[in-house]
Amino acid sequence: MPRLVRAVQITELTGPDSALQLVEVPDPEPSHPMTPGAGVVVDVHAAGVSFPEVLQTRGQYQMKPDLPFVPGSEVAGIVRGVSGDASVGEGDRVAAFCMLGGFAERAAAPAHFTFPLPDALDFAQGAGLILNYHTAYFALKLRGRLEQGETVLVHGAAGGVGTASLQVAKGLGARTIAVVSSDEKEQVARDAGADEVVRSDGPWKDEAKAISGGGVNVVIDPVGGDRFTDSLRSLAEGGRVVVVGFTGGSIPEVRVNRLLLSNVEVIGAGWGAYVLSKPDVTRHIGEELNRLIEEGFVRPVVGPRFGLEQAAEALKSIDERRATGKVVLDVVADSG
Ligand SMILES: NC(=O)c1ccc[n+]([C@@H]2O[C@H](COP(=O)([O-])OP(=O)(O)OC[C@H]3O[C@@H](n4cnc5c(N)ncnc54)[C@H](OP(=O)(O)O)[C@@H]3O)[C@@H](O)[C@H]2O)c1
């Protein structure tokens, strides 16, 4: 009989209230579908929860595994076993991107998506490290070509990608302007290191131009919607709007004459699609983030925390837009 571990499965596509069941599943092997026959098995202490898992409970996410399946794209914990080449070994504290299977006591991840977890971060912070911070670095530096001394405006700045972008931008020597919708979110953005905070329902474009002395160099946009044209108008010559997501609901359209007239760019940043087949890029981003963790710039903002058996509540806190910071499942009680 294989050993069984506790896990949360999506068993039907009826939304967070009724789609999930706490079950026992076979202990995973150190093998991952991305690297068949090789991988790292992690004793999960904390699992990160994100918007895609909410969509998965309704069958609305682009990746649609057969039912039932265990969701959960990222975890932090202790290495239990390794097969194939890996830079981590049994007993190491790690953060890992497993794509699926993270809402469980044990999860398998590809070796190139498994990183030693620096002592400065606890397991809950580790569970919020990969998706948001790799995306932030990818969007700011590899796509947005951010340089030291430039000014970055971050939309949705109290959110997961937003807080990560503020911290990474500061670490790269930029000045940061956060755009948020409430007092509570203003505080979250300030705690994440925003130099200036402006309100999404106020004259943020003019404020950003005044603060930056004529225009910002990079806009990080995980929100989209109506504000897109004003993002373009807030840019300095040579500025870049980096498209990261559409939490605002609608997908904006660009009148490209604006790009010509102001000599500005719109750049897409799709982290997953880009890095999945490029382990070297992932390694490079991991090293850069380690440096920013050591220097004290990167500290994932942990929000609401739940037990594994409360996964539905965790998903609902995201679905109902109540959460700020990373939503975490504490799979082991001492996840820090
Ligand atoms: N491109 C990539 O590779 C990549 C990687 C990871 C995530 N993403 C995407 O990036 C987006 C942001 O992810 P996240 O984890 O940062 O989300 P999050 O933590 O929920 O934050 C999103 C922010 O968007 C703002 N917002 C504006 N209108 C909203 C609405 N109608 N509903 C919800 N939020 C709204 C909110 O800020 P205010 O209330 O202050 O406006 C909120 O804080 C998602 O679409 C996600 O899928 C993309």
The ligand as an ORCA input file, in Angstrom:
! r2SCAN-3c Opt
* xyz 0 1
  N       1.600     38.205    -16.628
  C       1.966     37.301    -15.759
  O       2.906     36.559    -15.983
  C       1.235     37.207    -14.461
  C       1.786     36.535    -13.365
  C       1.076     36.542    -12.147
  C      -0.172     37.179    -12.071
  N      -0.679     37.771    -13.191
  C      -1.970     38.481    -13.172
  O      -1.804     39.734    -12.530
  C      -3.046     40.140    -11.992
  C      -2.838     40.603    -10.567
  O      -2.570     39.508     -9.739
  P      -2.405     39.726     -8.178
  O      -2.038     38.402     -7.598
  O      -1.542     40.887     -7.931
  O      -3.902     40.094     -7.767
  P      -4.412     40.752     -6.416
  O      -3.460     40.507     -5.299
  O      -5.837     40.334     -6.265
  O      -4.339     42.335     -6.713
  C      -4.960     42.906     -7.807
  C      -5.268     44.383     -7.568
  O      -6.038     44.794     -8.695
  C      -6.838     45.880     -8.316
  N      -8.171     45.799     -8.918
  C      -8.721     46.740     -9.683
  N      -9.918     46.373    -10.100
  C     -10.163     45.163     -9.557
  C     -11.271     44.275     -9.599
  N     -12.364     44.566    -10.298
  N     -11.189     43.120     -8.904
  C     -10.078     42.812     -8.218
  N      -8.991     43.613     -8.140
  C      -9.031     44.788     -8.800
  C      -6.924     45.875     -6.808
  O      -6.270     47.047     -6.376
  P      -7.040     48.396     -6.123
  O      -8.300     48.027     -5.364
  O      -6.093     49.192     -5.315
  O      -7.318     48.943     -7.491
  C      -6.099     44.672     -6.360
  O      -5.299     44.966     -5.223
  C      -3.995     38.953    -12.167
  O      -4.790     39.209    -13.320
  C      -3.076     37.791    -12.398
  O      -3.697     36.770    -13.162
  C      -0.004     37.814    -14.375
*
